[in-house]
């Protein structure tokens, strides 16, 4: 039986009064607002937050705003959980999208054929939607492999 990561982590991320760290992680963008475009929460160590900043120019600005940021976070959490902030320069993460446009996929599907083994394996799966998703995934993998 398989379970999703969300289901697996649910007991650890339950909203309880003593689980303020999970609450802060879950709602970071809401808590810091538009500043979330300039920084991300890297680590929580007791009452210290390690914050990654994307631009060196913003490090000074955020340092000057640190008391306001601490006050905003503690107000959101309803207690004095955060005492200090540390900033470090980090690279902004770019999430690659693997969504194919329908017309692009249709053209690729006509160019690529699944092997006999792949087709037979897909037939075992009873869920039609999952079959289509896996077939699309195989085509995407083949296309990405061809690009190398």
Secondary structure, DSSP 8 states (H G I E B T S, - for coil): ----HHHHHGGGG---TT-HHHHHHHTHHHHHGGGGGTEEEEEEETTEEEEEES-HHHHHHHHHTHHHHHHHHHHHHTS----EEEEEE------------HHHHHHHHHH----HHHHHHHHH---HHHHHHHHHHHHHHHHHHHH-
